[in-house]
Amino acid sequence: MNNLLIFGVGLIGGSIALESQKNQMFNQVIGFQREGGTSLSSFLSNGMIDRISVDLDKDIKQADFIVIATPVAQIQNILKTIYPSLSPRTIIIDVGSTKSNIMRFAKEELKEKFSQFVGCHPIAGSEQHGPAAAKINLFKNKDIILTPEAETNSNKLETATKFWEDLGGVIKIMNCLDHDQIFSTVSHIPHLIAYNMVNLIAGKSNTDTLLEFAASGFKDFSRIAGSSPEVWKDISLANKAAILNDLDLFIKEINKTATLIKNDDYAALEKYFNVASKIRNNWIKKN
């Protein structure tokens, strides 16, 4: 294919660009720079992208493959922007961490061109963000969730699948509702809890002292609180129903633990911790 157009040249979009360049998958890799966003000029010189889009309508028309790698709240407007100029040959993918809302946006904004869209979620994130965080091999042996629907063009789905496989990913097909429920529990809630814990410390009068004595366990646990606030604000609101349900369940677990501690229930507390310890250790052994 000739032209790859990327909206959102950050950790994911930039890593796609780098890997595409390394594998010579496209003749041109074009980055779109949003107003007020990080300048992409320095990433021309390091070969991440071949050029920055200056005539977006023309670049959309000529694009063979479009990647939308922005925070999820920006995706609907981008879909609306690309629709009028979109060629029938073009494949569009996103990399958002929520899927039900994005698939709905794609249907609404792409209309009869919805069949050209393949919802995607590479499970390859990091607490680092921005184009400087991009790296080669980010997707190697990582799960790539695809959420096609009945209307999705089979040839374009096949090409999108090969695209991710060429980047080193392992393809998993999933219903978008199932995706959002699963990733609420295993990704979205853990990020929120990390933010909660860091803010708990920030709200105390001895914040500096607490952070001075925070050991490696807290550093490991709180690592994901360094993630992009914009990205996680968008995800939290986009996957609201699943997240609120999981937060209710988490509050019940916290209350259960509090009750065991209040009651000095040594045996039950150890049993409670033991269940979690075994599940976690068995999971690590398998992975």
N, C-alpha and C positions, 0 to 999 in steps of 0.2 A: 504494500500500500504506500501511497505517496505522502500524505500529510496527516500528522497527529496534532490535534489542537487540544491544549490542556487549560482548563479553568481551575485555578487554585494550585499554583506551583509551590506547594509546601512539602511536608514530610512525605506524604503519599504521592502527590502529583509529581514532585521533584524526583522521587525514587523511580517512578514509572518512566520519567523522561531519561534519567541516567541509564536505566536498564535497557530502554528502547534504543538509545544511542549505542550502547555497548554491543547489542545484538544486531544492530543495523536493520531494525524492523521497519523503519520509515525513511523516506528521503528527507523529510523535514519534520522537526519537532518544534512546534510553535507554542509559546506561552502567552496567556492573556494576563495583563497586569491591571488589576482593578484600581480605581482612583483611591489614593490614600493607602494602598497596600504596599507591601515590601517591594522595593525596586528589584527588578530582575536583571538589571544591566550587568552586574558582575557574573551572573550565571550564563551569560552569552560567552564570556571569555573562557570559562571552565568547561564548555561543551555540553552543559546540561540541556540547553535549548539552542536551536539554530537562530531563532529570531523572536522578537516580541511583536505581537499582533498590533498593527496600526490601522488596519482596515478590517474590522471584525466581520462585517457582512461578507466580504470577499473571502476571508479565511474560513468562515462557516460553510460557504458554498463549495469551497475546494477541499474541505476536510473529508478524509476517508474514515477517520476515527476521532471521536470527541470524548475526552475524559473530563468529568465534572468532579473535582476533588476539593471543593470548597466546604466550609461549614454547612450543615444541612439546611439552615434557615435561608441560605442564598440560592439553593438549588431551583426552587420554583421559578424565581425571576430569570435565572439563566436559561431554563427550558423555554420560557416565554420569549426570551431574546433570540434563541437560535431557531425557533420554529419557522419563521417566514423564509429564511435563507437555506433551510436544511435540504440537502440533496437526497434523493431516494436511496442512493448507494451508501450513505453515511451510517455508521454504527455509533450510538451514543451509550456510554456507561456512566454510572456514578460510583462513588466509593463510600457512600454514607453509612454511618453506624446504625441508622434506623431505616426501615424499608417500607413499611405500610404507607407512611405519609408520602414518601418519595415516589412510590409506584402510583399513588393517587394523583400526585402533582403531574407526573409524566402523562397519565391518561388525559388530564384536564388540559395541559398546555400543548402537548404534541398532537392531540386529536387523531387524525387519520394516519399520522406518522408514528404513533405509539409503538407500532410493531418493530420499529428500528431501535428501541430502547431496551437495554438489559440492565436490571438492577443488580448491583454488586456490592460486596463488603469484604475487602481483604482483612483478615485477622492478623494484622502485622503492624499495629500501632506502636507508639512510644510516648513517653511523657514529653519528649522533645518535639518542637514544632517549628514551622517555617522552612524555607528552601534550604537554609544552611544545614538542616538536620537530615536532608535527603541522603540516601546511600545505596550503593550497589548491593544486590542480594537481599534486600529487605523482605522480598516475597518468597524466597527460596524455602520450599517445603512447608509453607504456611497455607492454612485453609483459606480458600477464597469462596465465599458464599455467593451464589447466583440465585436470583428470585424471578425467573421468567414466569410469564402468564400465558394463557391460552393464545392470546393474540401475538405473542412474540414471534418474529420471523425466525424460522428454524436455521436458516443459513447464517443470519446475523448472530444468533445464539452460538452456533458452532464456531464462528470467527472470534467472538468474544471469549469463548472457552479456550481456544488456541492461543489467543493473546495472553491470557493469564498463565497458561501452561508454559509459554515461551519465557515468561518472567519468573518461572520456577514454582508457581503456585499449584496447590492441590484443590481441585474443583469439588464443591459440595452444592447440590441443588436443594433449595428449601422454600417452603411457603413463607411469604413475607410476614404473616401474623405469627407463625411459629418462631421466625427469626427474632422478632421484636420481644417476644416473651422470654426466649432463651437468653438473649444478650442483655436484657434488663437485669436478670439474675446474676449472670457471670461476669458482666462488664460494667454496666451502668451503675448499679447499686454499689459495687466496690469503689468506683471512682467517687461517688457521693460521700461514702463513709470516710474515705481518705481526706476529702475536703472538710468534712465535719470535724475530724480529729485535729487537723491543723488549726482550724478556726477555734476549736475548744481551747487549745493552747494559747492562741492569739488573744483570746478573751480573758485570760488570767493576768493578774498583776505582775507575775514573775515569769513572763514569757521567755525572756532571754536566758534565765537560769534553767528553765525546763528544757529549752533547745540545747543548752550547753551540755546537759547530762543525758540527752536522748541518744540511745545507743543504736547499733546497726539494725536491730529489730524494728525500731521506729522509722529509720531511714528506708528500709525495705518496704515497710507497710505504707509509708506516706509518699513514696516515689511518684505515684500517679497523680498526686495532688499538684505536681508541677506541670500537668498537662494544660493545654490551651483553654483558658476560661471561656472564650467565645464558643469553641467547639462543644464544650460540655454543658454550657447554658442551653445551646440549641438542642442537643441530644435530650437533655432532661425534659424540655418542653415538648419535643417532637414525640417522645415515647411515654407521655404522661401517664396513660392508663396502666400500662404494665409496671412502670416505676412506682407509682403510688400503691399498687397492689403489693409489690415486693417490699416497699417501705413499711407497710402495715405488718407484714410477716416478720420483718427484721425487728420492729418495735416489740413484737410478741416475744422474740428470742431474747432481746435485751431485758424485758420485764421478767422473763423466766429466770434468767441468770441473777437478776437483782433479788428475786424472791429466795432463791437458794442461798445466796450470801447472807441476806437478812436473817434467815432461819438457821444459820450455821449448819447447813445440811452437807457435811463433808462428803458423805458417800455419794449422794445424788450429784453433787457438783463435780466430783472426780469422774463419775460415770458420764456426765454430760460432756466434759472435756475429752474423755477417752473416745467417745463416738466420733467427734470431729477429728481428733488426732489420727485415728485409724483410716477414716475416709480420705483425709488429705495425704497421708503417707502411701496408701495404696494407689491413689491417683498419680502421685509423683513417680512411683515405681513403673507404672504403665506407660508413662510419658518421658 
